[in-house]
């Protein structure tokens, strides 16, 4: 087993060797561009893939899109094995990885069932600002007219989401764009170029101008930081979580999407029992402080939550995750396994899960 793993590791860079038309390199370049855009990707969220023959090249679990030039960024998964897993209702096993040292992303099943050559999945703050609304489907009809898109009701990542996408494709096989309720956006194309162009088109249509951000109470925040040893983030957008009344209400009354529950349990009172170590302190009317141990993933997710909330109409009907959906996200195996399948590396401490 170890020697097999060593062999796979040694062959991790094989994507370049079998990259006859340069598409895996283009996927890496595109992934890095997406990963550098905080309005599309936060922490290790989001994933990208390209199919070449029977191999599905997909971001390995735990990799960050902005580091797409890393040797083990892509895992080469057997497409047939992945589809077989979906048919059997089992998560794609590590044995389906033919090339690379990474574990298959939890979203591998979804990428596998999509017939398109290139699939981009991002946690776009604009998309999520619509995707958490009860009336999201109706709101998007006019904005996405002449784009072949579907609304996917919330379901857990992994096999449930893959099955839901499969059902949507049976209803309309030519769909290119999927808005995932309480989750994010999936955009597909026959090439990296086509998929990126479609993503840009969708983003332009669904873009929301954020409410202006009030100025943090810098002096009081600095005092609090000095007293507690917490850190006052420079990143201005995150402070709207504490300063914008609507954002504070929207983000504190429930869980908008799984990453909020996993990375930012401090923001929601209902998640009190799930807090292991406080990481983010939202001080109403003053601003936000980060604990010194707050991870980069948590900081990026906090900014993403703030950017999303600033784009949600205060009068919009919000659909929060149910208690069962939150528990599923926090306790499900998908979020507990680290990049090498190491259960000790939980999402809560490392951000490795997607
Ligand atoms: Zn996702």
Boltz pocket constraint, residues with backbone or C-beta under 6 A from the ligand:
constraints:
  - pocket:
      binder: B
      contacts: [[A, 45], [A, 46], [A, 121], [A, 122], [A, 123], [A, 183], [A, 184], [A, 354]]
      max_distance: 6.0
